[in-house]
């Protein structure tokens, strides 16, 4: 980092990072935030300083732009990293067992794949995807069905199950759970798969990654530029690529409305 930076520059860089940690705030809604985003894009020295300040806080700057604002990710062991136990508390997961955590990981993976099922969608900054509770549940259940068939074929061929892809570690637990069941007061039971999906999507909305659109299909949301940046990082994950390769996410021609290949939806 250059020694020519003033304390005012460091304060401005830190403020840009602080704006990025307020997930629902956008540069277009705050004059100071918008000016800092503009400065980041035009001043390479300030950009370098911002990255250095972020690194010192255990954060990585994924992108800074007028649409998404400052999008940050916590590095390993950062105090800002959202651990699965913390997520479980925030999303009110009653039983924070390992299986429960993996199931929620599958849900988030399916949500990202539904939101941006094609490489072109991730590359297009103007693309807006839509996801619903029923769609996400349908994608995970269809993935479970395919993985069930794979496991049966693997057993028939005497292939070691220990070598199965990581997605196969949780499909049985998800498939065993009912998709939907009502509580006494008519609400969706929290231990059903759609109840789990609904909590996950609400959590993403609270983080500024999704925006509620309607109550249709158990709850429908649109994606945000902030989420697009995060999914670009996730797309490099092997599990994300594996889920897409199962062929359970598809987009009909033209209108961009997302659906699953499952006939149950």
C-alpha angles and dihedrals in degrees: 000000000000117000089218094081117112126220087253090058091050091048091051091050091049090049091053088053091048090053089053090056091061097078100194096048116097130194091241090062098049124051095206093047091049092050092050091050089051091049091049090055096047104035114062091188091056090046090054091048092050091053091048093051090047091050090052089057093049093256134125122211107229097178142338117204144138094259103043099023117209108344114196137185127198117238122226113296092007114149086233095056113117104229119205090248090054091048089049091055094045093048092042097241102178097205113039095193121146092255091052091052093050091050091055088048089056090050093053090046092052091047091055092046091050092047093051110016096160131054089233090059092058092046094050110083091196095054116115119191129198129216134179136194091248093049095051092047090048093051093050092046092049089049088051091053092051092046089049089056090048092051091050091050090046091053090048090053092045090240113161110257089210087074093057117121117269093254089066091064094079109026096097094056092049095045091052093058121087115250095224140001130161127235121226091271093049099257123133109270111248096224094058119096093246089050089054092047092049091054092048093052092047089052091052089050090053088053092054094250097111135027122211112245106172145332092253120125091015091307128338125214138182124222125246132217087251091059091046090059091050093048090051086063092045092050089074090061116106093223091056091051090047093053092051091047090060088071096228094125120069140161122214116227123280111350099067093226109149123227138159127244090238111113091212093077 
